[in-house]
Amino acid sequence: YSFTNLPKTDQGKAITYTISEAPVANYTTKINGYNITNTHVSQPATTTVSGQKTWSDTNNQAGQRPDSIKVNLLANGKVVQTKTVTATNQWQYHFTNLPKTDDQARPLCIRSVKIP
């Protein structure tokens, strides 16, 4: 690309020209002077966390098992999702499409915590 025959001044004041580019999907843009570099950004790697609540209560013999529990998913110590788990879903939970890294490409420490 080139821009030619541009005026150098406007009403006696020097004109400063800059460039910009509309966002391009899956690319980051870096502008250095009048040069544009687009770098492809690969889709982030994802993972799945699945588990199952196990009850050790002689098949609810005392009748005190709750109807549901909540399972929090933590990434680097912060709750990012919560699932309600019941007998209907066999006390299983699944968290899907979770990023493996944070926005600075550091690995996420992902763990689930059961809340009574």
Phi and psi in degrees as GROMACS dihedral restraints (atoms count N, CA, C in turn):
[ dihedral_restraints ]
;  ai    aj    ak    al  type     phi  dphi    fc
    3     4     5     6     1  -155.6    20    10
    4     5     6     7     1   149.9    20    10
    6     7     8     9     1  -120.4    20    10
    7     8     9    10     1   125.3    20    10
    9    10    11    12     1  -125.0    20    10
   10    11    12    13     1   162.5    20    10
   12    13    14    15     1    56.9    20    10
   13    14    15    16     1    39.4    20    10
   15    16    17    18     1   -87.1    20    10
   16    17    18    19     1   142.4    20    10
   18    19    20    21     1   -67.4    20    10
   19    20    21    22     1   146.3    20    10
   21    22    23    24     1   -88.8    20    10
   22    23    24    25     1   -23.9    20    10
   24    25    26    27     1  -135.5    20    10
   25    26    27    28     1   159.1    20    10
   27    28    29    30     1  -133.8    20    10
   28    29    30    31     1   113.4    20    10
   30    31    32    33     1    53.6    20    10
   31    32    33    34     1    41.6    20    10
   33    34    35    36     1    84.5    20    10
   34    35    36    37     1    -4.1    20    10
   36    37    38    39     1  -104.5    20    10
   37    38    39    40     1   138.1    20    10
   39    40    41    42     1   -64.2    20    10
   40    41    42    43     1   139.0    20    10
   42    43    44    45     1   -96.1    20    10
   43    44    45    46     1   130.8    20    10
   45    46    47    48     1  -102.2    20    10
   46    47    48    49     1   119.2    20    10
   48    49    50    51     1   -98.4    20    10
   49    50    51    52     1   138.5    20    10
   51    52    53    54     1  -133.6    20    10
   52    53    54    55     1   168.0    20    10
   54    55    56    57     1  -125.0    20    10
   55    56    57    58     1   158.6    20    10
   57    58    59    60     1  -146.4    20    10
   58    59    60    61     1   168.6    20    10
   60    61    62    63     1  -137.1    20    10
   61    62    63    64     1   140.2    20    10
   63    64    65    66     1   -64.6    20    10
   64    65    66    67     1   145.8    20    10
   66    67    68    69     1   -55.8    20    10
   67    68    69    70     1   142.9    20    10
   69    70    71    72     1  -115.8    20    10
   70    71    72    73     1   123.8    20    10
   72    73    74    75     1   -55.8    20    10
   73    74    75    76     1   135.6    20    10
   75    76    77    78     1    67.5    20    10
   76    77    78    79     1    20.2    20    10
   78    79    80    81     1  -135.3    20    10
   79    80    81    82     1   146.2    20    10
   81    82    83    84     1   -99.5    20    10
   82    83    84    85     1   151.1    20    10
   84    85    86    87     1  -117.1    20    10
   85    86    87    88     1   133.2    20    10
   87    88    89    90     1  -126.6    20    10
   88    89    90    91     1   127.8    20    10
   90    91    92    93     1  -112.0    20    10
   91    92    93    94     1   126.8    20    10
   93    94    95    96     1  -127.4    20    10
   94    95    96    97     1   103.1    20    10
   96    97    98    99     1    66.6    20    10
   97    98    99   100     1  -117.5    20    10
   99   100   101   102     1  -108.6    20    10
  100   101   102   103     1    15.7    20    10
  102   103   104   105     1  -105.3    20    10
  103   104   105   106     1   137.2    20    10
  105   106   107   108     1  -116.7    20    10
  106   107   108   109     1   129.3    20    10
  108   109   110   111     1  -118.9    20    10
  109   110   111   112     1   125.4    20    10
  111   112   113   114     1  -108.1    20    10
  112   113   114   115     1   128.2    20    10
  114   115   116   117     1  -115.2    20    10
  115   116   117   118     1   127.1    20    10
  117   118   119   120     1   -67.0    20    10
  118   119   120   121     1   134.5    20    10
  120   121   122   123     1  -109.1    20    10
  121   122   123   124     1   113.8    20    10
  123   124   125   126     1   -71.4    20    10
  124   125   126   127     1   154.5    20    10
  126   127   128   129     1   -64.1    20    10
  127   128   129   130     1   137.8    20    10
  129   130   131   132     1   -63.8    20    10
  130   131   132   133     1   143.8    20    10
  132   133   134   135     1   -67.6    20    10
  133   134   135   136     1   140.4    20    10
  135   136   137   138     1  -122.0    20    10
  136   137   138   139     1   166.1    20    10
  138   139   140   141     1  -143.3    20    10
  139   140   141   142     1   171.4    20    10
  141   142   143   144     1  -127.5    20    10
  142   143   144   145     1   141.1    20    10
  144   145   146   147     1  -119.6    20    10
  145   146   147   148     1   122.5    20    10
  147   148   149   150     1  -131.0    20    10
  148   149   150   151     1   153.3    20    10
  150   151   152   153     1  -165.3    20    10
  151   152   153   154     1  -179.7    20    10
  153   154   155   156     1  -144.7    20    10
  154   155   156   157     1   136.4    20    10
  156   157   158   159     1   -79.2    20    10
  157   158   159   160     1   129.0    20    10
  159   160   161   162     1  -113.1    20    10
  160   161   162   163     1   128.6    20    10
  162   163   164   165     1  -100.3    20    10
  163   164   165   166     1   132.4    20    10
  165   166   167   168     1  -114.5    20    10
  166   167   168   169     1    74.7    20    10
  168   169   170   171     1  -142.1    20    10
  169   170   171   172     1    31.8    20    10
  171   172   173   174     1    49.7    20    10
  172   173   174   175     1    53.3    20    10
  174   175   176   177     1    54.6    20    10
  175   176   177   178     1    44.6    20    10
  177   178   179   180     1    60.3    20    10
  178   179   180   181     1    38.8    20    10
  180   181   182   183     1   -57.6    20    10
  181   182   183   184     1   -38.9    20    10
  183   184   185   186     1   -81.3    20    10
  184   185   186   187     1    -7.2    20    10
  186   187   188   189     1    70.1    20    10
  187   188   189   190     1    26.5    20    10
  189   190   191   192     1  -108.5    20    10
  190   191   192   193     1     2.8    20    10
  192   193   194   195     1   -67.5    20    10
  193   194   195   196     1   132.7    20    10
  195   196   197   198     1   -71.0    20    10
  196   197   198   199     1   161.2    20    10
  198   199   200   201     1   -70.6    20    10
  199   200   201   202     1   -27.0    20    10
  201   202   203   204     1  -154.7    20    10
  202   203   204   205     1   161.3    20    10
  204   205   206   207     1  -132.0    20    10
  205   206   207   208     1   163.5    20    10
  207   208   209   210     1  -112.7    20    10
  208   209   210   211     1   136.2    20    10
  210   211   212   213     1  -116.1    20    10
  211   212   213   214     1   120.3    20    10
  213   214   215   216     1   -92.3    20    10
  214   215   216   217     1   137.9    20    10
  216   217   218   219     1  -102.9    20    10
  217   218   219   220     1   124.4    20    10
  219   220   221   222     1  -110.5    20    10
  220   221   222   223     1   138.3    20    10
  222   223   224   225     1  -120.9    20    10
  223   224   225   226     1   117.8    20    10
  225   226   227   228     1    53.1    20    10
  226   227   228   229     1    40.0    20    10
  228   229   230   231     1    85.5    20    10
  229   230   231   232     1    -1.6    20    10
  231   232   233   234     1  -113.5    20    10
  232   233   234   235     1   136.7    20    10
  234   235   236   237     1   -66.3    20    10
  235   236   237   238     1   125.9    20    10
  237   238   239   240     1  -115.1    20    10
  238   239   240   241     1   -23.5    20    10
  240   241   242   243     1  -153.7    20    10
  241   242   243   244     1   155.9    20    10
  243   244   245   246     1  -134.9    20    10
  244   245   246   247     1   137.3    20    10
  246   247   248   249     1  -121.9    20    10
  247   248   249   250     1   141.4    20    10
  249   250   251   252     1   -93.7    20    10
  250   251   252   253     1   127.8    20    10
  252   253   254   255     1  -116.6    20    10
  253   254   255   256     1   133.5    20    10
  255   256   257   258     1  -137.7    20    10
  256   257   258   259     1   174.0    20    10
  258   259   260   261     1   -64.0    20    10
  259   260   261   262     1   -29.6    20    10
  261   262   263   264     1   -58.0    20    10
  262   263   264   265     1   -37.4    20    10
  264   265   266   267     1  -101.7    20    10
  265   266   267   268     1    29.0    20    10
  267   268   269   270     1    55.1    20    10
  268   269   270   271     1    30.0    20    10
  270   271   272   273     1    58.8    20    10
  271   272   273   274     1    29.3    20    10
  273   274   275   276     1  -104.6    20    10
  274   275   276   277     1   153.1    20    10
  276   277   278   279     1  -138.9    20    10
  277   278   279   280     1   150.4    20    10
  279   280   281   282     1  -141.1    20    10
  280   281   282   283     1   127.7    20    10
  282   283   284   285     1  -114.6    20    10
  283   284   285   286     1   122.1    20    10
  285   286   287   288     1  -120.1    20    10
  286   287   288   289     1   165.7    20    10
  288   289   290   291     1    54.0    20    10
  289   290   291   292     1    42.9    20    10
  291   292   293   294     1   -88.8    20    10
  292   293   294   295     1   133.0    20    10
  294   295   296   297     1   -66.9    20    10
  295   296   297   298     1   142.2    20    10
  297   298   299   300     1   -82.9    20    10
  298   299   300   301     1   -20.0    20    10
  300   301   302   303     1  -131.0    20    10
  301   302   303   304     1   159.4    20    10
  303   304   305   306     1   -84.5    20    10
  304   305   306   307     1  -174.5    20    10
  306   307   308   309     1   -68.8    20    10
  307   308   309   310     1    -6.4    20    10
  309   310   311   312     1  -111.8    20    10
  310   311   312   313     1    20.7    20    10
  312   313   314   315     1    64.2    20    10
  313   314   315   316     1    20.8    20    10
  315   316   317   318     1   -88.5    20    10
  316   317   318   319     1   138.4    20    10
  318   319   320   321     1   -59.1    20    10
  319   320   321   322     1   138.7    20    10
  321   322   323   324     1   -87.6    20    10
  322   323   324   325     1   139.2    20    10
  324   325   326   327     1   -94.4    20    10
  325   326   327   328     1   108.4    20    10
  327   328   329   330     1  -109.2    20    10
  328   329   330   331     1   132.2    20    10
  330   331   332   333     1  -150.3    20    10
  331   332   333   334     1   157.1    20    10
  333   334   335   336     1  -107.7    20    10
  334   335   336   337     1   146.5    20    10
  336   337   338   339     1  -129.9    20    10
  337   338   339   340     1   126.3    20    10
  339   340   341   342     1   -84.4    20    10
  340   341   342   343     1   134.8    20    10
  342   343   344   345     1  -109.1    20    10
  343   344   345   346     1   123.8    20    10
